[in-house]
Amino acid sequence: MYRTRRTSFPQGMKVEVPCYQINAFTGQDLDLKSEDQFTTVDFAEFDAPSITNVMRARPGGTEIWGLIAVDSRQFAEAFEQAVANGMAHKFGTVLRDVWYQLVPVELMFSPRAGEYLVIGLYHQAVHAPRPGVLRK
């Protein structure tokens, strides 16, 4: 995973994003395997609404934590199934024992087999307790 946060998103930059293979779809989660390769992504080529969307805090306090690239056709097919089953808001994957919601960075894309799609990995923002306040 290419680690990033909404406050440090590589807006207007070129970055190397790791590629993942979609092994299976459970109806809610994707089983992913690292392909041990990277694709170069130029965020200067993304439209402003897509960049604005990826950098915002999402409902429920989730924020972007990282980026991966997957086959766009496989992702679109799995996401369509999740939407049809009412699971779009729970569509995700587990990487390094952490569950992430998966959301494409580009708001509008045309899925094509063999072409990578950049996916934002969203997770609940962790807030440190205020000094002197204990969490129960």
Salt bridges, closest charged atoms under 4 A:
GLU63 OE1 - ARG5 NH2 3.09
GLU63 OE2 - ARG6 NE 3.29
GLU77 OE2 - ARG73 NE 3.97
GLU115 OE1 - ARG112 NH1 3.81
